[in-house]
Each structure stands twice: as structure tokens, then as C-alpha cells.
Amino acid sequence: MNSEIKEIQVACFRLKDDLYAVDIMRIREIIRPQKLTPLPHSPSFIDGIINLRGAVIPVVDLRKRFDMTARELTASTRLLIVQLSAQTLGLVVDDVTEVITVPVNDIKPPPAVSDGAIVNHLLGVCLSGDNMVMLLDIDRLLTTNEVSALGDFV
């Protein structure tokens, strides 16, 4: 029996005009933004923490993490609750658009460009129709030191 993964399902979301995706197996849920409690002395891309059914979850604004212009929360803004190896995080995204199935063979390596903040966090890129989708490597969103620092708070 061949157990090699042939395709993955990813949840697509928007940041500015670009389309990104995360493996749905890493997403616990997708919710509307909640009241945030600021986290003193945290990195600028950490918006704060939320209490989700008794769990304290740090919230990362992906626009800030990737050095994009900030945006006010809108009716379409969502929080992706994702599981890293040692930490659950909320990721602020502009809009969740769809879930697509991507053949693993169609995933291309990320472009080799100079020091781009986003490129360092990509697993690869693929096409969905005419749209280029950038697949995020959520395990690389935070450095080991950042994960440790957050662990001290939550």
C-alpha cells in the first residue's frame, strides 16, 4: 500500500490583494475576531491574547508579521486558530475564501528572492484557477525564542 500523500486540502485566505493558504489539518477552527487583551513587552506583531473556551491563545497579526500595512478589522476579518507543535495561535487574516485540494506535485518551491519576510515562511506556491496561492509554513511563523517568550505569558 502506498501511503505517500498525493494531495492536501488547504484553507485559502487573503492578506491585502494576495492569496495564502494553510493546511486544514493544522487549523482547529476559524472564528470572528474577539476582544483582545494586550500583552505587555510582546513583539509588535502580537496583537494580544484571547480566551477561547478557557484556553489562552496569543493572536498574531499576519499583516504586521509580514511587514504589510495595517488594516482595521472588518466584517470579513477572521482568526485562524492553528496548532503549532508547542503552541496554539490565532492568526488574523483579512478574509477566508475557500478550501481547495492541491495535488502535492503541483506545489512549487517558494521563489528564491532576497531577504523577503514572507518568503521565509512559505512551504511553496501553487495555482488555484488563475490565482497564485502561497502556502504558509506555520511552524516557521515564530522563532524558537518567540515561542519561548509567549510560553512565559500563557
C-alpha positions in Angstrom: 0.0 0.0 0.0 1.4 3.4 -1.0 1.0 5.8 2.0 2.6 8.7 0.2 0.4 11.9 0.4 -0.8 12.8 -3.1 -2.8 15.9 -2.3 -3.5 18.2 0.6 -6.5 20.4 1.4 -5.7 23.9 2.3 -7.8 26.8 3.6 -7.2 29.9 1.5 -7.2 33.4 2.9 -6.4 36.9 1.8 -3.9 39.4 3.1 -4.1 42.6 1.1 -4.5 41.5 -2.5 -2.6 38.2 -2.1 -3.9 34.7 -1.6 -2.3 32.5 1.1 -3.2 29.1 2.4 -2.6 26.8 5.4 -3.1 23.0 5.5 -6.5 22.4 7.0 -5.1 19.7 9.2 -3.3 22.4 11.2 -6.4 24.6 11.6 -8.5 23.9 14.7 -11.2 26.4 13.8 -12.0 29.7 12.1 -13.7 32.4 14.2 -14.5 36.0 14.2 -12.1 38.3 16.0 -12.7 38.5 19.7 -11.9 41.0 22.4 -8.1 41.1 22.8 -6.1 41.6 26.0 -2.8 43.4 25.2 0.3 41.5 26.1 3.0 43.9 27.5 6.5 43.7 26.1 5.5 41.3 23.3 6.7 41.6 19.7 4.8 44.2 17.6 3.1 41.6 15.5 1.4 40.0 18.6 -2.0 41.8 18.9 -2.6 40.3 22.3 -4.3 37.2 23.8 -7.8 35.9 23.7 -9.6 33.5 26.0 -11.2 30.7 23.8 -13.2 28.3 25.9 -10.7 28.6 28.8 -7.6 28.4 26.6 -5.3 31.5 26.5 -4.3 32.0 22.9 -1.8 34.6 21.5 -3.0 36.4 18.4 -0.6 37.1 15.6 -1.5 39.8 13.0 -0.1 38.3 9.8 0.0 41.7 8.1 2.3 43.0 10.8 4.4 39.8 10.8 5.0 40.2 7.1 5.6 44.0 7.3 2.5 44.9 5.4 0.3 48.0 6.0 -2.1 47.5 8.9 -5.8 47.3 8.3 -8.8 47.9 10.5 -10.9 44.9 11.4 -13.9 44.4 9.0 -16.8 42.1 8.8 -14.7 39.7 6.7 -11.7 39.6 9.1 -11.2 36.2 10.7 -9.0 34.4 13.2 -7.5 31.1 12.1 -6.9 29.1 15.3 -3.9 27.0 14.3 -1.8 24.4 16.2 2.0 24.7 16.2 4.0 22.0 17.8 4.2 23.7 21.2 1.7 26.5 20.9 -1.9 27.3 19.7 -2.0 30.6 17.9 -4.7 32.9 16.5 -3.8 34.3 13.1 -5.5 37.5 12.0 -6.4 37.3 8.2 -8.4 39.7 6.0 -10.8 37.1 4.7 -11.1 33.3 4.5 -12.1 32.5 0.9 -12.3 28.7 0.3 -10.9 25.3 0.9 -9.1 23.7 -2.1 -7.5 20.4 -2.8 -3.9 20.7 -4.1 -2.0 17.9 -5.7 1.4 17.7 -3.9 3.1 17.6 -7.3 1.6 21.0 -8.2 3.3 22.7 -5.2 6.4 24.5 -6.4 9.2 25.7 -4.1 8.9 29.3 -2.9 10.7 31.9 -5.1 14.3 32.4 -4.2 14.3 36.1 -3.7 16.4 38.2 -1.4 15.5 38.7 2.3 11.7 38.8 1.9 9.9 38.4 5.2 7.1 36.3 3.7 9.3 34.0 1.6 11.0 32.8 4.8 7.6 31.5 6.0 6.5 29.6 2.8 6.3 25.9 2.1 5.7 26.6 -1.6 3.3 28.1 -4.1 0.6 26.7 -6.3 -2.2 27.7 -8.6 -5.9 27.8 -7.8 -7.5 28.6 -11.1 -5.8 31.7 -12.3 -4.7 32.7 -8.7 -1.2 32.1 -7.3 -1.6 30.7 -3.7 1.3 31.0 -1.2 1.3 28.0 1.2 2.4 29.2 4.7 4.7 27.1 6.8 3.0 28.0 10.2 5.8 26.2 12.1 8.2 29.0 10.9 5.9 31.9 11.7 7.6 32.3 15.1 11.2 31.8 16.0 12.1 29.4 18.8 12.8 32.4 21.1 9.4 34.0 20.2 7.6 30.7 21.1 9.5 30.5 24.4 8.7 34.1 25.2 5.0 33.5 24.5 5.1 30.4 26.6 6.1 32.6 29.6 2.9 34.6 29.2 0.3 31.9 28.5 
